[in-house]
Amino acid sequence: MEEHKHTDEDNHAHAWHEHRKPEHHEKKVEPHHHEKSHVHHHKKESGMGFTYLMYGFFAVIGILLIFNFMQLSAVGDLLQERIGEAKEASVPAIISLTTIVDGSCSDCFDVAPLIEKIEGAHVNITERIEMNADEGAALLEQYGIEQLPTIIITGEINKSGITGLDVVEDALVLTAIEPPYTDVASGNVFGRVTAIHINDPACTSCVDLSASITELRESLTITRVDTFARTSVNAKAAIANYGITKLPALILSSEYGVYAVAADLEAVGEVASDGSLVIETLQPPYVNAVSGEVEGVVDWIMLTDASCSTCYDATMHRAILARFGFAFGKEESFDISSTRGKELVAQYAIDSVPAIIVSKDAKSYAAFTEVWPQVGTEETDGKFIFRNNEILGQTYKDLTTNTIIEGGTQQ
């Protein structure tokens, strides 16, 4: 056989072949079947997740719409309810007004102003009834009413807005009234107060209780005032009966006790065995009811020394005494060199001047007797002697040493 020799052409062909071999023999690597399935499954799951998300979104939107609808529906119902209530409230309350009075008591509590107030309320009074105690006996018993006059309101009482009355069962009832009133049980009228005023016309400086009686009429219904002078038969009988010691005095009948001010009055008076209230004058001066003497008009004497030109003015004591509410009587002044002055210095052992001597009537003033021991003495004859000049811090004369004490320093 003829041996084949490689030529340049063959080399070239081989070279070309070598050059093309990778391309000719390269196989395309395809994904395995399960890999293709996984990719397809992943894409499918992604699509399904998006679908579920959209379903959830629309579900939430639906729930919110339903909730809002329910809320709007509830608000609408509430609004309609409020509109209905407003319409109902705009309609006046329908009521029946019954008045039960004691026709024989012309000065009993007046219900007319209260009825006017009721009429001015948002009500429609469809029935008005006025009865006396006998005609209204059943209602009085039903509602436990003890005093007349009274008012009974029935009907739409909760809607009426009426105040000042008490709720009793199905009605509004007037139960608290000012005297005078008629007591249902006894038929008697309570709250008609009578007064006895006892005075002594001779005491011009005594308190006039007429002004006090006028003030009492603002709180009490006083139907009669009898004024008796101390020496009259009626006054003497009342003084003995009630043990009165000071005049003027005022005696109120027991009817005062039904009034709201009873406790205040009892604080300044004394309740007698028959229920009357006895008020004796509290502020001096007053008349001793038994002896007829005026007590509480204070006389006073000043003792001075003309030789002491720098001694304080004794009249300053008057302003001090006036603070205790003194009613002043006679005012005198004596120099210690005068006959009367010497007598007083000796009688009361006065050891410094200026000095004052106050009459026993000062004892009628409680505040005075409380503080006097700090500045002076009370003598056996009832007189009060001022002795503590040091307390004033003023210039005075010491009679025991015959020296002048000025501002606490001996001169």
C-alpha positions in Angstrom: 0.0 0.0 0.0 1.1 3.3 -0.8 1.9 5.2 2.3 0.0 8.3 2.7 2.0 11.3 3.4 0.7 14.3 5.3 0.7 17.4 3.3 0.4 20.9 4.2 -3.2 20.7 3.0 -3.8 17.9 5.4 -2.2 19.9 8.2 -4.3 22.8 7.4 -7.4 20.6 7.3 -6.4 19.1 10.7 -5.8 22.5 12.1 -9.1 23.7 10.9 -10.7 20.5 12.4 -9.0 21.1 15.7 -10.2 24.6 15.6 -13.8 23.5 15.0 -13.9 20.5 17.3 -15.1 22.2 20.4 -18.0 23.7 18.6 -18.8 20.5 16.8 -18.7 18.3 19.8 -20.2 20.7 22.5 -23.5 19.6 23.9 -26.1 22.0 25.2 -26.7 21.3 28.8 -30.5 21.3 29.4 -31.9 21.5 32.9 -33.1 18.2 34.3 -36.8 17.5 34.4 -37.2 18.2 38.1 -35.4 21.5 37.8 -37.9 22.6 35.1 -40.7 21.5 37.3 -39.3 23.5 40.3 -39.1 26.7 38.3 -42.6 26.2 37.0 -43.9 25.5 40.5 -42.2 28.6 41.9 -43.9 30.8 39.3 -47.2 29.2 40.1 -46.8 29.8 43.9 -45.9 33.4 43.3 -49.1 33.9 41.3 -51.2 32.2 43.9 -49.7 34.3 46.8 -50.6 37.5 45.0 -54.2 36.1 44.5 -54.5 35.3 48.2 -53.2 38.8 49.1 -55.9 40.4 46.9 -58.5 38.2 48.4 -57.5 39.3 51.9 -57.4 43.0 50.9 -60.9 42.8 49.5 -62.1 40.9 52.6 -60.8 43.6 54.9 -62.4 46.3 52.7 -65.7 44.4 52.9 -65.5 44.1 56.7 -64.8 47.8 57.1 -67.7 48.7 54.8 -70.0 46.5 56.9 -68.7 48.0 60.1 -69.1 51.5 58.8 -72.6 50.7 57.7 -73.5 49.3 61.1 -72.0 52.4 62.8 -73.9 54.7 60.5 -77.0 52.8 61.1 -76.5 53.0 64.9 -75.8 56.7 64.8 -78.9 57.1 62.7 -81.0 55.2 65.2 -79.6 57.3 68.1 -80.2 60.5 66.2 -83.8 59.5 65.5 -84.1 58.6 69.2 -82.8 62.0 70.2 -85.0 63.8 67.8 -87.9 61.9 69.2 -86.9 62.9 72.7 -86.5 66.5 71.7 -89.9 66.5 70.2 -91.4 64.9 73.3 -89.6 67.5 75.5 -91.0 70.3 73.5 -94.5 69.2 74.4 -95.6 70.7 77.8 -96.0 68.2 80.6 -99.7 67.4 81.2 -100.5 67.8 84.9 -103.4 68.1 87.3 -103.2 70.8 90.0 -105.1 70.3 93.3 -105.1 72.8 96.1 -106.4 72.0 99.6 -106.8 75.0 101.9 -108.4 76.0 105.2 -110.8 78.8 104.2 -111.1 80.0 107.8 -107.3 80.8 108.0 -106.9 84.1 106.2 -103.3 84.7 107.4 -102.1 81.2 106.7 -99.2 80.5 104.2 -100.0 82.0 100.8 -99.7 79.4 98.0 -100.6 81.9 95.3 -96.9 82.8 94.4 -96.0 79.1 94.2 -99.0 78.4 91.9 -97.8 81.3 89.7 -94.4 79.7 89.5 -95.9 76.3 88.6 -97.9 78.0 85.8 -94.8 79.5 84.5 -93.1 76.1 84.1 -93.3 74.1 80.9 -96.6 72.5 81.8 -100.2 72.2 80.5 -102.5 72.2 83.5 -105.5 70.3 82.2 -107.4 70.2 85.5 -107.6 72.5 88.5 -109.3 71.4 91.7 -109.6 73.4 95.0 -110.8 71.7 98.1 -111.3 72.4 101.8 -110.0 70.0 104.5 -113.1 67.9 104.6 -113.4 67.5 100.8 -109.7 66.6 100.5 -109.6 64.3 103.5 -108.8 61.2 101.4 -106.0 62.9 99.6 -104.6 64.2 102.9 -104.5 60.7 104.3 -103.2 59.2 101.0 -100.2 61.5 100.8 -99.6 61.9 104.6 -100.1 65.7 104.5 -100.1 67.2 108.0 -100.3 71.0 107.3 -102.6 73.2 105.2 -102.6 74.8 102.8 -101.1 72.2 100.4 -100.7 71.6 96.7 -100.8 68.2 95.0 -99.7 67.8 91.4 -100.3 64.6 89.4 -99.6 63.6 85.8 -96.3 63.9 84.0 -94.5 65.0 87.1 -91.1 63.7 85.9 -91.3 65.8 82.8 -92.6 68.9 84.5 -89.4 70.3 85.9 -91.2 71.7 88.9 -89.1 72.2 91.9 -89.8 73.0 95.6 -92.2 70.2 96.1 -91.6 66.7 97.4 -92.2 63.5 95.5 -94.8 61.4 97.3 -95.9 58.2 95.6 -97.2 59.4 92.1 -97.4 63.1 93.0 -95.5 66.2 93.8 -96.7 67.5 97.2 -96.2 70.8 99.1 -95.2 69.5 102.5 -92.9 72.2 104.0 -94.7 75.6 104.6 -94.0 78.6 106.7 -96.3 79.3 109.6 -99.1 80.2 110.2 -100.6 76.9 109.0 -103.5 74.7 109.9 -102.7 71.4 111.6 -104.6 68.7 109.8 -104.9 66.4 112.8 -106.3 69.0 115.3 -107.7 71.7 113.0 -105.9 74.3 115.0 -103.9 77.1 113.5 -100.2 77.4 114.6 -97.9 80.3 114.2 -100.0 83.2 115.4 -97.7 84.8 117.9 -98.8 87.3 120.6 -96.4 89.4 122.6 -96.4 91.3 125.9 -94.0 94.2 126.2 -93.3 95.4 129.8 -91.3 98.6 130.3 -90.8 101.5 132.6 -91.5 104.9 130.9 -89.4 106.6 133.6 -86.2 105.1 132.3 -85.4 107.3 129.3 -81.9 105.7 128.9 -83.2 102.1 128.8 -83.4 100.2 125.6 -86.6 100.6 123.6 -87.8 97.1 122.5 -90.2 98.6 120.0 -87.5 98.4 117.4 -86.8 94.8 118.3 -90.5 93.9 117.9 -90.5 95.5 114.4 -87.5 93.3 113.5 -89.2 90.2 114.9 -92.2 90.8 112.6 -90.0 90.0 109.6 -89.6 86.5 110.9 -92.7 85.9 112.9 -96.4 86.5 112.4 -97.2 88.6 115.5 -100.9 89.2 115.6 -101.0 91.3 118.8 -98.6 93.3 121.1 -99.8 94.4 124.5 -97.5 97.0 126.2 -97.8 97.4 130.0 -95.9 99.8 132.3 -94.1 98.3 135.2 -96.5 99.6 137.8 -99.6 98.3 136.1 -101.6 95.3 137.4 -101.0 93.3 134.2 -97.2 94.0 134.3 -96.9 93.0 138.0 -98.8 89.8 137.3 -96.5 88.9 134.4 -93.4 89.9 136.4 -94.4 87.6 139.2 -95.6 84.8 136.9 -92.4 84.6 134.8 -89.9 85.7 137.4 -88.8 88.7 135.5 -85.9 90.7 137.1 -85.0 93.3 134.4 -87.0 95.6 132.3 -87.9 96.2 129.6 -88.9 92.6 128.9 -90.7 90.8 126.1 -92.8 87.7 126.4 -93.6 85.7 123.2 -96.4 83.1 123.2 -95.5 79.5 122.6 -96.5 79.8 119.0 -93.0 81.2 118.3 -91.7 77.6 118.6 -93.0 76.5 115.2 -90.8 79.0 113.4 -87.3 78.3 112.0 -85.8 81.1 114.1 -87.0 79.5 117.4 -83.5 78.3 118.3 -82.0 81.7 117.7 -84.6 83.4 119.9 -84.1 80.8 122.7 -80.4 81.7 122.7 -81.2 85.1 124.1 -84.3 84.2 126.2 -85.6 81.6 128.5 -88.5 79.2 127.8 -91.1 79.3 130.6 -93.1 76.4 131.8 -96.1 77.3 129.6 -93.9 77.3 126.5 -93.7 81.1 126.3 -90.3 82.7 125.7 -89.2 85.4 128.1 -86.6 87.8 126.8 -85.2 90.3 129.3 -83.1 93.3 128.2 -79.5 92.2 127.7 -77.8 95.6 127.5 -77.7 98.0 130.5 -79.1 100.3 131.6 -82.3 98.5 132.7 -84.8 98.8 135.5 -84.9 96.4 138.4 -88.3 94.8 137.9 -89.0 94.6 141.6 -87.5 97.7 143.1 -87.9 100.0 140.1 -84.4 101.3 140.4 -82.4 102.0 137.2 -79.2 100.0 137.0 -76.4 100.4 134.6 -76.1 104.2 134.4 -72.6 104.7 135.5 -71.4 107.8 137.6 -67.7 108.4 137.9 -65.4 110.8 139.7 -61.9 112.0 138.7 -59.3 112.9 141.3 -56.5 115.2 140.1 -53.6 117.2 141.5 -53.2 120.8 140.3 -49.6 120.8 141.5 -48.7 118.2 138.9 -48.7 120.1 135.7 -47.2 117.3 133.7 -49.6 114.6 134.9 -51.8 113.0 132.2 -55.3 114.2 131.6 -57.8 112.1 133.7 -60.5 112.6 131.1 -58.8 110.0 128.9 -60.4 107.4 131.2 -63.8 108.3 129.8 -62.9 107.0 126.3 -61.6 103.8 127.8 -64.8 103.2 129.9 -66.9 103.9 126.9 -65.5 100.9 125.1 -67.4 98.7 127.6 -70.7 100.2 126.4 -71.3 102.4 129.5 -74.3 104.6 129.7 -72.8 107.5 131.6 -74.6 109.4 134.3 -73.0 112.0 136.5 -69.4 113.0 135.9 -67.4 114.9 138.6 -63.9 116.0 139.2 -62.1 117.0 142.4 -58.6 118.2 143.2 -57.0 116.3 146.0 -56.4 119.5 147.8 -60.2 120.2 148.0 -62.3 119.1 151.0 -64.1 116.4 148.9 -60.9 115.3 147.3 -59.2 114.8 150.7 -62.2 112.8 151.9 -62.1 110.5 148.9 -58.3 110.0 149.1 -58.7 109.1 152.8 -61.8 106.9 152.3 -60.4 104.7 149.6 -56.7 105.0 150.6 -55.8 106.3 147.1 -52.0 106.3 146.7 -51.5 107.9 143.2 -53.3 110.5 141.0 -54.9 111.0 138.6 -57.4 108.4 139.8 -61.0 107.6 139.1 -63.8 106.2 141.1 -66.6 104.4 139.2 -70.1 103.7 140.7 -71.3 100.2 141.4 -73.6 100.3 138.3 -70.5 99.4 136.3 -71.0 95.9 137.6 -73.9 95.5 135.2 -71.3 95.3 132.4 -69.8 91.9 132.3 -66.8 92.8 130.2 -65.9 95.5 132.6 -65.9 93.3 135.7 -63.7 90.7 133.9 -60.8 93.1 133.2 -61.0 95.5 136.2 -59.0 93.4 138.6 -56.0 94.0 136.4 -56.1 97.8 136.9 -58.0 98.5 140.1 -60.0 97.3 143.0 -63.7 96.8 143.9 -64.5 98.3 147.3 -66.9 97.0 149.9 -69.5 99.6 149.0 -69.4 98.4 145.4 -67.3 101.3 144.0 -64.5 100.6 141.6 -61.1 102.4 142.1 -58.5 102.8 139.4 -55.1 102.2 141.0 -52.6 100.9 138.4 -51.3 104.1 136.9 -48.1 102.3 135.8 -50.0 100.4 133.2 -50.7 103.6 131.3 -47.1 104.6 130.8 -48.1 108.2 131.5 -46.9 110.8 134.0 -48.6 110.6 137.4 -47.9 111.5 141.0 -47.1 109.0 143.7 -48.9 110.3 146.9 -47.0 108.0 149.2 -43.6 109.5 148.3 -45.0 112.8 147.0 -42.9 112.3 143.8 -43.8 112.6 140.1 -43.4 109.5 138.0 -42.8 110.4 134.4 -42.8 107.6 131.8 -41.9 105.1 134.4 -38.9 107.2 135.7 -39.0 108.8 139.1 -38.3 112.6 139.0 
